[in-house]
Amino acid sequence: MKTLELKFLNEESKIVTISMDNPIEPADSAAINQAMDTIIAQNAFYSSGGDFVSKHSARIVERNVFDIVI
């Protein structure tokens, strides 16, 4: 399973992550950058450390899970 992680800094300078499943690939860095700007400008999310104040990073993470029969 792949997820897109958008990482922001909040008012306490702590990293806050928003994750979205099944991102479109290849990732459009311009669209992601614009979306992150919009999230900050519209104050769309709040964290325990305050509002989001800046972008930190974005990445696609892939996780593989294999069940073991016991």
Residue pairs with C-beta under 8 A, 6 or more apart in sequence:
1 21
1 22
1 62
1 63
1 65
2 21
2 22
2 23
2 25
2 60
2 61
2 62
2 63
3 19
3 20
3 21
3 22
3 23
3 60
3 61
3 63
4 19
4 20
4 23
4 27
4 32
4 58
4 59
4 60
5 17
5 18
5 19
5 58
5 59
5 60
5 61
6 17
6 18
6 19
6 20
6 32
6 35
6 36
6 39
6 55
6 58
7 15
7 16
7 17
7 55
7 56
7 57
7 58
7 59
8 15
8 16
8 17
8 18
8 36
8 39
8 40
8 45
8 52
8 53
8 54
8 55
8 56
9 15
9 16
9 52
9 53
9 54
9 55
9 56
10 16
10 47
10 49
10 50
10 51
10 52
10 53
11 49
11 50
11 51
11 53
12 49
12 50
14 47
14 49
15 56
16 45
16 47
16 49
16 52
18 39
18 45
23 60
25 60
27 58
27 60
29 58
32 58
33 55
33 58
36 55
36 58
37 55
38 44
39 45
39 52
40 52
40 53
40 54
40 55
43 51
43 52
45 52
